[in-house]
Amino acid sequence: MRLTFGFSLHFENYLLDYASFDHKKMNNSTFRNCRLHAANFSKADLSKANMTECNLADAVFSKTNLSGMDFTSNQNFSIDPELNLIKKTKFSANSLAGLLTKFDIIIE
């Protein structure tokens, strides 16, 4: 049995490549202008977290709670809507390709 407790983190201008937030409950955490290449957010609860202007290339989102988040200023993310909770999550029209990656389609 895995026990998790909630906590909030506040990162601004951090390099967090390969960081693992697996199974962490981090509602209300802040990630601002961070590089999170290949960071692992599997099974994390990020509901209502503040993530702005972050580069999420190769970041892993699997069974992640992203409800209520605003992804409109983030870049290079790939999120499968069928494997993650994205209720009321905001995305910009320019970043919708990050939600369609698994379909291997070409968007121009």
Disulfide bonds with the S-S distance in Angstrom:
none
